[in-house]
């Protein structure tokens, strides 16, 4: 089933709203790793790591490939790019509002000086 | 109109007569715990102050006005001459108040009271002039409340 953009953003931001999951992504940003390698980094139980990985996979931030008995994990760009696009949109929005504010205040200053 | 010489457009100058000693006003400006009680955004608060009060030392204050995210004011002391004069840079992070500026504060003693003369230079944008004019007026009112308490 194809998820809509809004749903994908919900999943992505919810997945990012946790320090352990962000740290897992940080680890995978350095390069792919097995589930065991990721788990070894954290003082969290294996089932808890599995739950975090499911959330990240569901959000499309992490992809799992089975190589025999070893599950390899790597980061996926697309969901993060969508989230970054959403944030960048608001960045541009606020920039344009601040530019408009600057114009308005500069015009008011010119009038006051007349 | 007053006959005062016209300040450059990029300079903001404010004066306040405070019924407190220069020492007390200077302390309020430079003691971290006192600084966050008056150097606050209108309708908001300041916290996590850091003050390294010496020439070349840095200062920093975090500000917040809910529901907006926090932002930071920081800078470097260029002149520290207690209780008469203070010069420091002012930089904003995560706040749209314009590029870095330079703040000079003079504390003049008049009949046991203090005339504060605040000059802020390098306000290059209309936004910066607007926000700082509003911000300082608010802050100096709070400073008055703080230092004029017996």
Interface residues (C-beta under 8 A of the other chain):
Chain A: X94 X98 X101 X102 X105 X106 X108 X109
Chain B: X9 X96 X125 X126 X127 X129 X130
